[in-house]
Amino acid sequence: MLLRMARWLRMAGHDVSNPPMDADDLDLMQIAKDEERTLITRDRDLAKRCRRDGVDCILVESSDLDDQLREMVLLGIDLEMRPERCTICNGPLREMTESEPREVANLAEDEPLWRCESCGKLYWEGSHWARIKERLERLREG
Ligand SMILES: [Zn+2]
């Protein structure tokens, strides 16, 4: 339910993992405990169970992406764009050195380029990036 918001949180450098597709509430709580994560959910009952069992949990109220991200800002979660996490798989990004082969067409040689160490996806500052940055800035300002 919150996979879209998860991608946006990763753009801000946060370590946000997707739950396994077949995980039930108990699985989710166990994963959060084992990996010392905060469980983010829109499910009120699950949030209650988390509180009862001492699992860190954020209950998201809104179904609208911008509003969800505003809720994160209100909780003190930083939304500044930081290329540290792959938005798709949450793998760590590494900035490529200039000597590494660059497989991106029309990218200047001194443009920074990042590669996901898990899935290999490449990231660079294009026009799409600028729009994301703007949107994050707008959200941070409330
Ligand atoms: Zn990746």
Backbone and ligand atoms as CSV (ligand in chain L), in Angstrom:
chain,resi,resn,atom,element,x,y,z
A,1,MET,N,N,0.820,-1.208,0.000
A,1,MET,CA,C,0.000,0.000,0.000
A,1,MET,C,C,0.859,1.265,0.000
A,2,LEU,N,N,2.000,1.163,0.628
A,2,LEU,CA,C,2.862,2.355,0.786
A,2,LEU,C,C,4.129,2.254,-0.045
A,3,LEU,N,N,4.088,1.411,-1.075
A,3,LEU,CA,C,5.313,1.191,-1.856
A,3,LEU,C,C,5.772,2.466,-2.568
A,4,ARG,N,N,4.793,3.283,-2.989
A,4,ARG,CA,C,5.163,4.535,-3.672
A,4,ARG,C,C,5.871,5.476,-2.707
A,5,MET,N,N,5.305,5.613,-1.522
A,5,MET,CA,C,5.949,6.488,-0.548
A,5,MET,C,C,7.347,5.957,-0.204
A,6,ALA,N,N,7.467,4.639,-0.127
A,6,ALA,CA,C,8.769,4.039,0.173
A,6,ALA,C,C,9.819,4.492,-0.842
A,7,ARG,N,N,9.423,4.542,-2.120
A,7,ARG,CA,C,10.382,4.970,-3.165
A,7,ARG,C,C,10.827,6.398,-2.916
A,8,TRP,N,N,9.881,7.249,-2.516
A,8,TRP,CA,C,10.229,8.649,-2.257
A,8,TRP,C,C,11.134,8.779,-1.036
A,9,LEU,N,N,10.903,7.978,-0.032
A,9,LEU,CA,C,11.768,8.027,1.155
A,9,LEU,C,C,13.190,7.589,0.791
A,10,ARG,N,N,13.287,6.625,-0.132
A,10,ARG,CA,C,14.623,6.191,-0.562
A,10,ARG,C,C,15.341,7.298,-1.327
A,11,MET,N,N,14.569,8.094,-2.079
A,11,MET,CA,C,15.202,9.208,-2.792
A,11,MET,C,C,15.836,10.177,-1.804
A,12,ALA,N,N,15.311,10.221,-0.607
A,12,ALA,CA,C,15.876,11.074,0.430
A,12,ALA,C,C,16.917,10.301,1.251
A,13,GLY,N,N,17.378,9.189,0.716
A,13,GLY,CA,C,18.492,8.475,1.338
A,13,GLY,C,C,18.114,7.537,2.467
A,14,HIS,N,N,16.817,7.328,2.697
A,14,HIS,CA,C,16.422,6.466,3.809
A,14,HIS,C,C,16.447,4.994,3.405
A,15,ASP,N,N,16.840,4.171,4.376
A,15,ASP,CA,C,16.914,2.728,4.188
A,15,ASP,C,C,15.514,2.158,4.418
A,16,VAL,N,N,14.760,1.961,3.330
A,16,VAL,CA,C,13.370,1.513,3.438
A,16,VAL,C,C,13.206,0.222,2.655
A,17,SER,N,N,12.965,-0.872,3.357
A,17,SER,CA,C,12.833,-2.147,2.635
A,17,SER,C,C,11.360,-2.429,2.362
A,18,ASN,N,N,11.092,-3.118,1.262
A,18,ASN,CA,C,9.736,-3.563,0.973
A,18,ASN,C,C,9.495,-4.870,1.706
A,19,PRO,N,N,8.286,-5.056,2.234
A,19,PRO,CA,C,8.005,-6.324,2.906
A,19,PRO,C,C,7.861,-7.439,1.872
A,20,PRO,N,N,8.184,-8.687,2.263
A,20,PRO,CA,C,7.929,-9.813,1.360
A,20,PRO,C,C,6.432,-9.856,1.034
A,21,MET,N,N,6.109,-10.214,-0.212
A,21,MET,CA,C,4.712,-10.190,-0.676
A,21,MET,C,C,3.778,-11.013,0.202
A,22,ASP,N,N,4.278,-12.142,0.724
A,22,ASP,CA,C,3.385,-13.071,1.425
A,22,ASP,C,C,3.435,-12.923,2.950
A,23,ALA,N,N,4.044,-11.813,3.419
A,23,ALA,CA,C,4.192,-11.652,4.866
A,23,ALA,C,C,2.859,-11.283,5.513
A,24,ASP,N,N,2.542,-11.937,6.624
A,24,ASP,CA,C,1.367,-11.510,7.381
A,24,ASP,C,C,1.816,-10.556,8.498
A,25,ASP,N,N,0.845,-10.089,9.291
A,25,ASP,CA,C,1.172,-9.088,10.324
A,25,ASP,C,C,2.302,-9.537,11.241
A,26,LEU,N,N,2.223,-10.809,11.673
A,26,LEU,CA,C,3.234,-11.304,12.605
A,26,LEU,C,C,4.616,-11.325,11.941
A,27,ASP,N,N,4.653,-11.739,10.666
A,27,ASP,CA,C,5.925,-11.735,9.922
A,27,ASP,C,C,6.491,-10.314,9.881
A,28,LEU,N,N,5.620,-9.346,9.534
A,28,LEU,CA,C,6.075,-7.960,9.403
A,28,LEU,C,C,6.674,-7.466,10.716
A,29,MET,N,N,5.987,-7.786,11.820
A,29,MET,CA,C,6.464,-7.328,13.124
A,29,MET,C,C,7.800,-7.974,13.465
A,30,GLN,N,N,7.916,-9.271,13.115
A,30,GLN,CA,C,9.162,-9.982,13.408
A,30,GLN,C,C,10.324,-9.393,12.589
A,31,ILE,N,N,10.056,-9.097,11.312
A,31,ILE,CA,C,11.094,-8.524,10.445
A,31,ILE,C,C,11.539,-7.167,11.005
A,32,ALA,N,N,10.554,-6.351,11.404
A,32,ALA,CA,C,10.875,-5.030,11.954
A,32,ALA,C,C,11.774,-5.177,13.182
A,33,LYS,N,N,11.432,-6.157,14.035
A,33,LYS,CA,C,12.235,-6.394,15.242
A,33,LYS,C,C,13.642,-6.862,14.880
A,34,ASP,N,N,13.713,-7.895,14.026
A,34,ASP,CA,C,15.002,-8.498,13.684
A,34,ASP,C,C,15.929,-7.492,13.015
A,35,GLU,N,N,15.371,-6.664,12.135
A,35,GLU,CA,C,16.215,-5.746,11.365
A,35,GLU,C,C,16.240,-4.349,11.977
A,36,GLU,N,N,15.658,-4.229,13.169
A,36,GLU,CA,C,15.595,-2.945,13.880
A,36,GLU,C,C,15.063,-1.843,12.988
A,37,ARG,N,N,13.929,-2.135,12.368
A,37,ARG,CA,C,13.280,-1.166,11.491
A,37,ARG,C,C,12.029,-0.616,12.127
A,38,THR,N,N,11.596,0.531,11.604
A,38,THR,CA,C,10.298,1.076,11.970
A,38,THR,C,C,9.294,0.601,10.930
A,39,LEU,N,N,8.229,-0.001,11.393
A,39,LEU,CA,C,7.214,-0.499,10.476
A,39,LEU,C,C,6.300,0.669,10.084
A,40,ILE,N,N,6.117,0.876,8.800
A,40,ILE,CA,C,5.241,1.948,8.323
A,40,ILE,C,C,3.999,1.316,7.712
A,41,THR,N,N,2.841,1.684,8.234
A,41,THR,CA,C,1.607,1.029,7.778
A,41,THR,C,C,0.431,1.992,7.781
A,42,ARG,N,N,-0.605,1.637,7.000
A,42,ARG,CA,C,-1.858,2.378,7.081
A,42,ARG,C,C,-2.898,1.558,7.838
A,43,ASP,N,N,-2.479,0.414,8.320
A,43,ASP,CA,C,-3.394,-0.519,8.983
A,43,ASP,C,C,-3.430,-0.228,10.488
A,44,ARG,N,N,-4.573,0.304,10.935
A,44,ARG,CA,C,-4.701,0.697,12.347
A,44,ARG,C,C,-4.518,-0.472,13.310
A,45,ASP,N,N,-5.076,-1.617,12.953
A,45,ASP,CA,C,-4.968,-2.770,13.841
A,45,ASP,C,C,-3.515,-3.216,13.980
A,46,LEU,N,N,-2.810,-3.192,12.851
A,46,LEU,CA,C,-1.395,-3.584,12.888
A,46,LEU,C,C,-0.601,-2.594,13.750
A,47,ALA,N,N,-0.908,-1.303,13.601
A,47,ALA,CA,C,-0.212,-0.292,14.401
A,47,ALA,C,C,-0.446,-0.532,15.888
A,48,LYS,N,N,-1.683,-0.912,16.227
A,48,LYS,CA,C,-2.015,-1.194,17.634
A,48,LYS,C,C,-1.212,-2.379,18.150
A,49,ARG,N,N,-1.165,-3.438,17.327
A,49,ARG,CA,C,-0.400,-4.640,17.723
A,49,ARG,C,C,1.065,-4.302,17.936
A,50,CYS,N,N,1.597,-3.448,17.042
A,50,CYS,CA,C,2.998,-3.046,17.167
A,50,CYS,C,C,3.236,-2.355,18.499
A,51,ARG,N,N,2.331,-1.414,18.819
A,51,ARG,CA,C,2.487,-0.671,20.077
A,51,ARG,C,C,2.463,-1.614,21.259
A,52,ARG,N,N,1.526,-2.575,21.200
A,52,ARG,CA,C,1.391,-3.533,22.295
A,52,ARG,C,C,2.660,-4.371,22.444
A,53,ASP,N,N,3.265,-4.725,21.311
A,53,ASP,CA,C,4.429,-5.629,21.344
A,53,ASP,C,C,5.769,-4.904,21.307
A,54,GLY,N,N,5.746,-3.591,21.411
A,54,GLY,CA,C,6.996,-2.843,21.459
A,54,GLY,C,C,7.756,-2.789,20.143
A,55,VAL,N,N,7.018,-2.841,19.024
A,55,VAL,CA,C,7.662,-2.689,17.714
A,55,VAL,C,C,7.495,-1.237,17.270
A,56,ASP,N,N,8.584,-0.606,16.860
A,56,ASP,CA,C,8.514,0.770,16.357
A,56,ASP,C,C,7.585,0.812,15.152
A,57,CYS,N,N,6.675,1.768,15.154
A,57,CYS,CA,C,5.674,1.786,14.093
A,57,CYS,C,C,5.224,3.212,13.791
A,58,ILE,N,N,5.010,3.491,12.521
A,58,ILE,CA,C,4.405,4.763,12.116
A,58,ILE,C,C,3.083,4.438,11.434
A,59,LEU,N,N,2.001,5.022,11.940
A,59,LEU,CA,C,0.691,4.851,11.311
A,59,LEU,C,C,0.463,6.023,10.362
A,60,VAL,N,N,0.354,5.718,9.078
A,60,VAL,CA,C,0.127,6.756,8.076
A,60,VAL,C,C,-1.376,6.916,7.884
A,61,GLU,N,N,-1.855,8.152,7.951
A,61,GLU,CA,C,-3.298,8.405,7.878
A,61,GLU,C,C,-3.777,8.564,6.434
A,62,SER,N,N,-2.999,9.253,5.626
A,62,SER,CA,C,-3.482,9.672,4.315
A,62,SER,C,C,-3.277,8.607,3.242
A,63,SER,N,N,-4.099,8.665,2.195
A,63,SER,CA,C,-3.892,7.784,1.044
A,63,SER,C,C,-3.226,8.556,-0.097
A,64,ASP,N,N,-3.080,9.863,0.074
A,64,ASP,CA,C,-2.484,10.703,-0.966
A,64,ASP,C,C,-0.972,10.810,-0.744
A,65,LEU,N,N,-0.199,10.603,-1.801
A,65,LEU,CA,C,1.255,10.536,-1.649
A,65,LEU,C,C,1.851,11.805,-1.029
A,66,ASP,N,N,1.481,12.966,-1.553
A,66,ASP,CA,C,2.024,14.214,-1.001
A,66,ASP,C,C,1.690,14.348,0.484
A,67,ASP,N,N,0.442,14.023,0.833
A,67,ASP,CA,C,0.043,14.127,2.236
A,67,ASP,C,C,0.801,13.117,3.095
A,68,GLN,N,N,1.034,11.932,2.539
A,68,GLN,CA,C,1.807,10.925,3.287
A,68,GLN,C,C,3.208,11.450,3.578
A,69,LEU,N,N,3.803,12.083,2.565
A,69,LEU,CA,C,5.163,12.590,2.751
A,69,LEU,C,C,5.160,13.754,3.744
A,70,ARG,N,N,4.083,14.563,3.717
A,70,ARG,CA,C,3.978,15.642,4.716
A,70,ARG,C,C,3.897,15.063,6.125
A,71,GLU,N,N,3.202,13.939,6.258
A,71,GLU,CA,C,3.139,13.297,7.570
A,71,GLU,C,C,4.546,12.903,8.036
A,72,MET,N,N,5.378,12.463,7.099
A,72,MET,CA,C,6.757,12.086,7.451
A,72,MET,C,C,7.537,13.318,7.912
A,73,VAL,N,N,7.331,14.439,7.186
A,73,VAL,CA,C,8.023,15.682,7.559
A,73,VAL,C,C,7.635,16.074,8.981
A,74,LEU,N,N,6.332,15.975,9.297
A,74,LEU,CA,C,5.858,16.352,10.633
A,74,LEU,C,C,6.474,15.460,11.716
A,75,LEU,N,N,6.839,14.244,11.343
A,75,LEU,CA,C,7.461,13.329,12.310
A,75,LEU,C,C,8.969,13.552,12.401
A,76,GLY,N,N,9.445,14.540,11.640
A,76,GLY,CA,C,10.871,14.859,11.726
A,76,GLY,C,C,11.740,14.055,10.781
A,77,ILE,N,N,11.115,13.391,9.799
A,77,ILE,CA,C,11.894,12.614,8.834
A,77,ILE,C,C,12.364,13.541,7.716
A,78,ASP,N,N,13.656,13.563,7.519
A,78,ASP,CA,C,14.254,14.493,6.566
A,78,ASP,C,C,13.958,14.065,5.127
A,79,LEU,N,N,13.546,15.020,4.303
A,79,LEU,CA,C,13.220,14.684,2.914
A,79,LEU,C,C,14.140,15.387,1.924
A,80,GLU,N,N,15.355,15.613,2.313
A,80,GLU,CA,C,16.290,16.213,1.361
A,80,GLU,C,C,16.798,15.129,0.412
A,81,MET,N,N,16.850,15.460,-0.872
A,81,MET,CA,C,17.270,14.475,-1.874
A,81,MET,C,C,18.713,14.029,-1.622
A,82,ARG,N,N,18.904,12.733,-1.466
A,82,ARG,CA,C,20.249,12.191,-1.255
A,82,ARG,C,C,20.372,10.871,-1.998
A,83,PRO,N,N,21.243,10.796,-2.986
A,83,PRO,CA,C,21.373,9.551,-3.754
A,83,PRO,C,C,22.198,8.513,-2.999
A,84,GLU,N,N,21.550,7.798,-2.085
A,84,GLU,CA,C,22.254,6.787,-1.288
A,84,GLU,C,C,21.596,5.418,-1.382
A,85,ARG,N,N,20.319,5.410,-1.801
A,85,ARG,CA,C,19.564,4.164,-1.856
A,85,ARG,C,C,18.891,4.013,-3.206
A,86,CYS,N,N,18.899,2.815,-3.744
A,86,CYS,CA,C,18.192,2.531,-4.984
A,86,CYS,C,C,16.688,2.641,-4.712
A,87,THR,N,N,15.980,3.419,-5.551
A,87,THR,CA,C,14.547,3.614,-5.286
A,87,THR,C,C,13.752,2.340,-5.562
A,88,ILE,N,N,14.311,1.456,-6.391
A,88,ILE,CA,C,13.605,0.230,-6.752
A,88,ILE,C,C,13.815,-0.871,-5.713
A,89,CYS,N,N,15.091,-1.141,-5.380
A,89,CYS,CA,C,15.369,-2.327,-4.557
A,89,CYS,C,C,15.962,-1.993,-3.194
A,90,ASN,N,N,16.194,-0.719,-2.911
A,90,ASN,CA,C,16.751,-0.277,-1.622
A,90,ASN,C,C,18.229,-0.634,-1.460
A,91,GLY,N,N,18.889,-1.106,-2.517
A,91,GLY,CA,C,20.316,-1.398,-2.443
A,91,GLY,C,C,21.116,-0.112,-2.274
A,92,PRO,N,N,22.334,-0.211,-1.742
A,92,PRO,CA,C,23.169,0.988,-1.581
A,92,PRO,C,C,23.687,1.493,-2.928
A,93,LEU,N,N,23.713,2.825,-3.095
A,93,LEU,CA,C,24.262,3.406,-4.326
A,93,LEU,C,C,25.723,3.764,-4.099
A,94,ARG,N,N,26.515,3.579,-5.133
A,94,ARG,CA,C,27.924,3.954,-5.078
A,94,ARG,C,C,28.212,4.887,-6.237
A,95,GLU,N,N,28.881,6.003,-5.933
A,95,GLU,CA,C,29.225,6.920,-7.017
A,95,GLU,C,C,30.323,6.296,-7.855
A,96,MET,N,N,30.138,6.305,-9.175
A,96,MET,CA,C,31.113,5.669,-10.057
A,96,MET,C,C,32.294,6.604,-10.277
A,97,THR,N,N,33.464,6.030,-10.387
A,97,THR,CA,C,34.648,6.842,-10.651
A,97,THR,C,C,34.721,7.131,-12.148
A,98,GLU,N,N,35.535,8.130,-12.505
A,98,GLU,CA,C,35.597,8.528,-13.914
A,98,GLU,C,C,36.228,7.460,-14.804
A,99,SER,N,N,36.988,6.565,-14.191
A,99,SER,CA,C,37.651,5.541,-15.016
A,99,SER,C,C,36.718,4.378,-15.348
A,100,GLU,N,N,35.582,4.284,-14.669
A,100,GLU,CA,C,34.669,3.186,-14.962
A,100,GLU,C,C,33.898,3.470,-16.255
A,101,PRO,N,N,33.609,2.430,-17.021
A,101,PRO,CA,C,32.857,2.652,-18.257
A,101,PRO,C,C,31.454,3.170,-17.944
A,102,ARG,N,N,31.033,4.196,-18.712
A,102,ARG,CA,C,29.712,4.782,-18.484
A,102,ARG,C,C,28.815,4.378,-19.632
A,103,GLU,N,N,27.704,3.765,-19.267
A,103,GLU,CA,C,26.833,3.235,-20.313
A,103,GLU,C,C,25.661,4.162,-20.595
A,104,VAL,N,N,25.775,5.413,-20.168
A,104,VAL,CA,C,24.654,6.332,-20.354
A,104,VAL,C,C,24.973,7.291,-21.495
A,105,ALA,N,N,24.084,7.323,-22.493
A,105,ALA,CA,C,24.291,8.204,-23.637
A,105,ALA,C,C,24.051,9.657,-23.234
A,106,ASN,N,N,24.755,10.567,-23.869
A,106,ASN,CA,C,24.540,12.006,-23.682
A,106,ASN,C,C,24.774,12.497,-22.260
A,107,LEU,N,N,25.622,11.819,-21.526
A,107,LEU,CA,C,25.935,12.285,-20.178
A,107,LEU,C,C,27.384,12.769,-20.167
A,108,ALA,N,N,27.571,14.027,-19.743
A,108,ALA,CA,C,28.920,14.586,-19.725
A,108,ALA,C,C,29.827,13.740,-18.841
A,109,GLU,N,N,31.115,13.728,-19.193
A,109,GLU,CA,C,32.046,12.851,-18.476
A,109,GLU,C,C,32.211,13.205,-17.007
A,110,ASP,N,N,32.012,14.502,-16.680
A,110,ASP,CA,C,32.197,14.888,-15.278
A,110,ASP,C,C,30.877,14.914,-14.495
A,111,GLU,N,N,29.786,14.479,-15.152
A,111,GLU,CA,C,28.513,14.376,-14.427
A,111,GLU,C,C,28.593,13.204,-13.456
A,112,PRO,N,N,28.178,13.419,-12.194
A,112,PRO,CA,C,28.199,12.279,-11.276
A,112,PRO,C,C,27.194,11.207,-11.697
A,113,LEU,N,N,27.609,9.969,-11.513
A,113,LEU,CA,C,26.773,8.831,-11.882
A,113,LEU,C,C,26.842,7.816,-10.737
A,114,TRP,N,N,25.697,7.309,-10.351
A,114,TRP,CA,C,25.673,6.326,-9.271
A,114,TRP,C,C,25.138,5.002,-9.790
A,115,ARG,N,N,25.639,3.904,-9.202
A,115,ARG,CA,C,25.145,2.588,-9.581
A,115,ARG,C,C,24.670,1.872,-8.321
A,116,CYS,N,N,23.507,1.219,-8.460
A,116,CYS,CA,C,23.012,0.408,-7.341
A,116,CYS,C,C,23.866,-0.849,-7.253
A,117,GLU,N,N,24.387,-1.109,-6.065
A,117,GLU,CA,C,25.269,-2.256,-5.892
A,117,GLU,C,C,24.490,-3.570,-5.841
A,118,SER,N,N,23.173,-3.484,-5.709
A,118,SER,CA,C,22.379,-4.717,-5.693
A,118,SER,C,C,21.822,-5.062,-7.074
A,119,CYS,N,N,21.148,-4.101,-7.733
A,119,CYS,CA,C,20.483,-4.436,-9.005
A,119,CYS,C,C,21.157,-3.794,-10.221
A,120,GLY,N,N,22.124,-2.901,-10.005
A,120,GLY,CA,C,22.865,-2.341,-11.125
A,120,GLY,C,C,22.233,-1.120,-11.776
A,121,LYS,N,N,21.063,-0.690,-11.296
A,121,LYS,CA,C,20.407,0.482,-11.896
A,121,LYS,C,C,21.303,1.717,-11.752
A,122,LEU,N,N,21.316,2.546,-12.823
A,122,LEU,CA,C,22.150,3.757,-12.821
A,122,LEU,C,C,21.305,4.992,-12.495
A,123,TYR,N,N,21.916,5.922,-11.781
A,123,TYR,CA,C,21.241,7.172,-11.410
A,123,TYR,C,C,22.120,8.357,-11.759
A,124,TRP,N,N,21.527,9.395,-12.310
A,124,TRP,CA,C,22.252,10.637,-12.557
A,124,TRP,C,C,21.271,11.798,-12.488
A,125,GLU,N,N,21.803,12.993,-12.405
A,125,GLU,CA,C,20.952,14.166,-12.249
A,125,GLU,C,C,20.399,14.625,-13.585
A,126,GLY,N,N,19.246,14.156,-13.975
A,126,GLY,CA,C,18.598,14.629,-15.198
A,126,GLY,C,C,17.441,15.549,-14.864
A,127,SER,N,N,16.590,15.809,-15.849
A,127,SER,CA,C,15.460,16.723,-15.620
A,127,SER,C,C,14.461,16.101,-14.637
A,128,HIS,N,N,14.332,14.780,-14.704
A,128,HIS,CA,C,13.438,14.064,-13.802
A,128,HIS,C,C,13.864,14.306,-12.354
A,129,TRP,N,N,15.166,14.230,-12.133
A,129,TRP,CA,C,15.785,14.436,-10.817
A,129,TRP,C,C,15.432,15.833,-10.284
A,130,ALA,N,N,15.546,16.844,-11.170
A,130,ALA,CA,C,15.255,18.226,-10.763
A,130,ALA,C,C,13.804,18.359,-10.299
A,131,ARG,N,N,12.901,17.684,-11.016
A,131,ARG,CA,C,11.480,17.756,-10.630
A,131,ARG,C,C,11.239,17.096,-9.276
A,132,ILE,N,N,11.918,15.981,-9.035
A,132,ILE,CA,C,11.771,15.286,-7.753
A,132,ILE,C,C,12.271,16.178,-6.617
A,133,LYS,N,N,13.429,16.803,-6.872
A,133,LYS,CA,C,14.043,17.669,-5.879
A,133,LYS,C,C,13.094,18.812,-5.499
A,134,GLU,N,N,12.497,19.414,-6.542
A,134,GLU,CA,C,11.564,20.521,-6.345
A,134,GLU,C,C,10.378,20.086,-5.504
A,135,ARG,N,N,9.861,18.899,-5.848
A,135,ARG,CA,C,8.685,18.412,-5.128
A,135,ARG,C,C,9.029,18.156,-3.654
A,136,LEU,N,N,10.207,17.596,-3.404
A,136,LEU,CA,C,10.619,17.338,-2.029
A,136,LEU,C,C,10.777,18.648,-1.263
A,137,GLU,N,N,11.347,19.657,-1.958
A,137,GLU,CA,C,11.529,20.951,-1.308
A,137,GLU,C,C,10.182,21.550,-0.926
A,138,ARG,N,N,9.227,21.467,-1.871
A,138,ARG,CA,C,7.894,22.009,-1.609
A,138,ARG,C,C,7.273,21.322,-0.388
A,139,LEU,N,N,7.439,20.020,-0.305
A,139,LEU,CA,C,6.855,19.267,0.807
A,139,LEU,C,C,7.514,19.643,2.135
A,140,ARG,N,N,8.813,19.873,2.077
A,140,ARG,CA,C,9.527,20.212,3.314
A,140,ARG,C,C,9.093,21.553,3.866
A,141,GLU,N,N,8.736,22.444,2.906
A,141,GLU,CA,C,8.306,23.765,3.341
A,141,GLU,C,C,6.867,23.739,3.833
A,142,GLY,N,N,6.205,22.603,3.700
A,142,GLY,CA,C,4.822,22.477,4.157
A,142,GLY,C,C,3.899,23.027,3.117
L,1,ZN,ZN,ZN,18.772,-1.450,-6.986
